Amino acid sequence: MNNLQRLELETKGIQLSQSELTIYLQENDLQPFDEYDPSSATNKKMIYQSSLSILESIANNPVNLKSYRLDDMTVSDFAESLMARIDQLERKIRLLKTDEQIQNESNFFMLFSD
């Protein structure tokens, strides 16, 4: 699986062309046709950042955020659901560590007292 396919998997249901997805990946320092490495924390974080960029772009389009009425049902929760997903992704990205941060972690605790 390459980075482009992984991003498509993360953003299932959002219809964007391959060229648009490629731009989002490149803006987040990923090459679309490079192999996706699921064991790389950095690669996973960059995919999530690309996904977040896509959701933010959708949120910037006010046409997507208006209420619709269909068969006596109002579809007005799209904006709230979108913003909740954006917040969730931002939180997840903040908590994810890169490969470099994981390598530099130490497994010991030092307590100093006077």
GIWOUR-V490941 format. One line per field, one symbol per residue. ss: DSSP state (h for helix, s for strand, l for the rest). phi: phi as a letter, one per 40 degrees, with the letter a starting at -180 (. if undefined). psi: psi as a letter, one per 20 degrees, with the letter a starting at -180 (. if undefined). Layout:
ss=???
phi=???
psi=???
This chain:
ss=lshhhhhhhhlllllllhhhhhhhhhhlllllllslllllhhhhhhhhhhhhhhhhhhhllhhhhllsssllsssllhhhhhhhhhhhhhhhhhhlllhhhhhlllllllllll
phi=.cccccccccbdgccbcccccccdcccbgbccbcccbcccccccccccccccccccccccbcccbccbbbfgbbbbcdcccccccccccdccccccbcdccccccbbbbbbbbc
psi=prhghhghghkpiooqrhhghgggghhkkqphjqppoiiohgggghghhggghghhgghiohhijrqqpolkppniiggggghghgggggggghhpqrhghghiqqkqppppq.
